[in-house]
Structures are given as C-alpha cells and as structure tokens.
Amino acid sequence: MVGAVVPTIFYFQKPKTILMKYTISLALIMLLAVGSIFAKDKDRVSKHSTVKGPNISITYGQPSKKGRLIFGESKDNALQPYGEVWRAGADEATEITLAKDCLFGGRQLKAGTYTMFIIPNKNEWTIILNSVLKQWGAFGYDKVKEKNVIETKVPVKHLDNVVETFTISVKDNGFQMEWEQASVFVPVKPFN
C-alpha cells in the first residue's frame, strides 16, 4: 500500500517540480561528497608546502606574521616564546624526510622520516627530530620527547628585512628557515 501512495503523490505533481526535487537532491549529494574530500583540511589555517632537494623533503605549514611579534620573551608579547617547543610551522608538526644517512647539524642520522620541532632562542635554535609521525602541533611533545632521535643547535642570523611568511628552502648542503627577522641554516651532509 505504501508503494502505491508514492507514485500517486508524484502523479499529481508537475514534471518540473519532480525534476527540481531530483536536481536539488543531486546537488546536495555532490556538496556532501566534495565536503568530505576537504574535511581532512578543516583544521588547517595556513598554507602548506613541500620543499624538496636531492636528499631532503620537508612538508610544513606556512603561517604569516600578520603584524604580530613572532619570537619574544613570553606569550604575553609574542606568538612563539623563546625557550618553548614549536612545531616549526603551523597546524601539523613539520615532517622531514632524509633519503640517505647523513650528518645532520654535524651529528650522524639514519635516513628516514622524522617530525621536526624547534626551540627558538634569540641567538640560537635547537632543532629536534622525533620518530613519532603525524603529530598535530607541539601540544603533545612532552608525551613523545623520549622518542627524540637527534638534537642540534644552530646559530640565528638576524635579518635587516622582515620575512612575512615562515619559509623553509632546501639547499645543496642543508636547509634554511626564515621568519620575522630570524634566519637559521641547518647543515645536512649525506654520506657517500
């Protein structure tokens, strides 16, 4: 009996009305499908980039300065306080892949993919590679810090110009990170 009611309802509707209902239903289904494709990026707030060299690949979020003080003494006056662990970008923690065993900041390191954290200070940054992948920010760093693989310190070069967007660039002998008026170079030398 229920089956007989449905055709009767459609029978009394104009063909344009039926077509419009089907079109609207199809449009809603398509919107849901497209939305689910982009759902994984819903928490991202910054542009993301992957930079590559012959032996290094780095994937990171690129936050912008937007008039804020980035590095400073405390959270009251800066986005990233000196001496506190930072995800080296925005959103997900930065991941670095090394294709070959290498000297990373002068220390031996096996090829592989690592999460990269930074502890910025005014005159040097501590670069930390951790074996736990797919971390969101540095919020859970204290729970995984026993999985640190390497820590190395690199000097900060103070720039005259302001770098608006956090940028990592891969060079032949390492990689450069710049933001605000800070620039650091991390030497990476693959074993032959």
Number of C-alpha atoms within 10 A of each C-alpha: 5 6 7 8 10 10 10 10 9 12 11 8 10 9 10 9 11 13 11 11 11 12 12 12 12 11 12 12 12 12 12 10 12 11 12 12 10 9 10 9 10 9 9 12 12 15 13 16 13 14 15 16 16 12 20 23 18 22 20 25 24 21 19 19 16 9 8 12 13 19 21 17 15 13 13 9 13 14 15 20 21 20 17 14 20 23 24 28 26 22 22 21 24 28 24 22 17 21 16 17 17 20 16 21 19 13 13 15 19 15 15 13 19 23 24 28 24 22 19 24 18 16 12 17 22 17 21 22 24 21 18 18 15 12 17 14 18 21 12 10 19 9 8 13 14 11 12 17 15 17 16 15 17 16 16 19 15 15 13 9 9 13 16 17 18 19 21 24 16 20 17 12 16 19 20 15 17 21 22 22 16 24 19 20 21 21 18 24 19 19 11 6
